[in-house]
Amino acid sequence: MMQQLGESMEDYLEAIYVLSQQLESVRSVDVASYLGFSKPSVSHAVKVMSEKGLVRLDQGKILHLTDEGKEIAQSTYQRHCFFSDMLENIGVNKETAAKDACRIEHVISEESFEAIQNFYNNNKK
């Protein structure tokens, strides 16, 4: 079972995941730039995530998601993409859809997410 994390930890994991799809290696400075956070706050978050076994920092200060960290990141990112796309498809502008998706992805239960996803996908025209 996945750990329950706060919204900001999920955002950090999601950022590392997204950046790892785009960059050869991900460093704290990349995460800070991507999220618009300060380097010290990212360093603190990396320390906490490392203690929780969600990320590891190698010799070259490169961030790597552990299996559990990657699972949480992928789940969060999947929710984000789904809600962002769904909101845009029903007429919400792209920027608002992305902001709202970022909030929704953290608070919705797995059961509700799956039900909404199934309903939406089965009723799309």
C-alpha positions in Angstrom: 0.0 0.0 0.0 1.2 3.5 -0.9 2.1 6.0 1.8 -0.3 8.9 2.4 1.7 12.0 1.6 0.8 15.7 1.7 0.1 17.6 -1.5 3.5 19.2 -1.7 5.3 15.8 -1.4 3.1 14.5 -4.2 3.9 17.6 -6.3 7.7 17.0 -5.7 7.5 13.4 -6.7 5.3 14.3 -9.8 7.8 17.0 -10.8 10.8 14.6 -10.5 8.8 12.0 -12.6 7.9 14.5 -15.3 11.4 16.0 -15.4 12.9 12.5 -15.7 10.9 12.0 -18.9 12.4 15.1 -20.3 15.9 15.3 -19.0 18.8 12.8 -18.8 19.3 13.5 -15.1 17.2 15.4 -12.6 18.8 17.5 -9.9 17.2 19.6 -7.1 17.8 22.8 -9.0 15.7 21.4 -11.9 12.8 20.6 -9.5 13.1 24.1 -8.0 13.0 25.7 -11.4 10.1 23.5 -12.6 7.9 24.1 -9.5 9.0 27.7 -8.9 10.2 26.9 -5.4 13.5 27.9 -3.7 16.5 25.5 -3.8 16.5 25.2 0.1 12.8 24.1 0.2 13.5 21.5 -2.5 16.6 20.3 -0.6 14.5 20.0 2.6 11.8 18.1 0.7 14.4 15.8 -0.9 15.8 15.0 2.6 12.3 14.1 3.8 11.4 12.0 0.7 14.7 10.3 1.1 14.0 9.4 4.7 10.6 8.0 3.6 12.3 5.9 1.0 10.7 7.7 -2.0 13.8 9.1 -3.6 17.5 8.6 -3.5 20.3 11.0 -4.3 23.3 9.5 -6.0 27.0 10.6 -5.7 26.5 13.2 -8.5 23.5 14.8 -6.6 21.1 13.3 -9.2 17.6 12.4 -8.0 16.1 9.0 -8.6 12.6 7.9 -7.6 12.4 4.6 -5.8 9.8 2.1 -6.9 7.3 3.4 -4.3 8.2 7.0 -5.2 7.7 6.3 -8.9 4.3 4.6 -8.2 3.0 7.6 -6.3 4.4 10.0 -8.9 2.8 8.1 -11.8 -0.5 7.9 -10.0 -0.5 11.6 -9.2 0.5 12.5 -12.8 -2.1 10.2 -14.2 -4.8 12.0 -12.2 -3.4 15.4 -13.2 -3.5 14.5 -16.9 -7.0 13.0 -16.7 -8.6 16.0 -14.8 -6.7 18.6 -16.9 -7.9 17.0 -20.2 -11.4 16.4 -18.9 -11.8 20.0 -17.7 -10.5 21.3 -21.1 -12.8 19.0 -23.0 -15.8 20.4 -21.1 -14.8 24.0 -21.9 -12.5 25.1 -19.1 -9.5 27.1 -20.4 -6.1 25.3 -20.4 -4.5 27.4 -17.6 -7.5 27.1 -15.2 -7.9 23.4 -16.1 -4.2 22.7 -15.2 -4.5 24.6 -11.9 -7.7 22.9 -10.9 -6.4 19.5 -11.9 -3.4 20.1 -9.6 -5.7 20.7 -6.7 -8.2 17.9 -7.4 -5.5 15.2 -8.0 -4.5 15.4 -4.3 -7.8 15.3 -2.5 -9.9 12.8 -4.4 -10.0 9.2 -3.2 -8.9 6.4 -5.5 -12.5 5.1 -5.5 -14.0 8.4 -6.6 -11.2 8.9 -9.2 -11.9 5.5 -10.8 -15.6 6.1 -10.8 -15.3 9.5 -12.4 -12.8 8.2 -14.9 -15.0 5.2 -15.9 -18.1 7.4 -16.1 -16.3 10.0 -18.2 -14.6 7.6 -20.5 -17.8 5.6 -21.1 -19.9 8.7 -21.8 -17.6 10.7 -24.0 -19.1 11.5 -27.3 
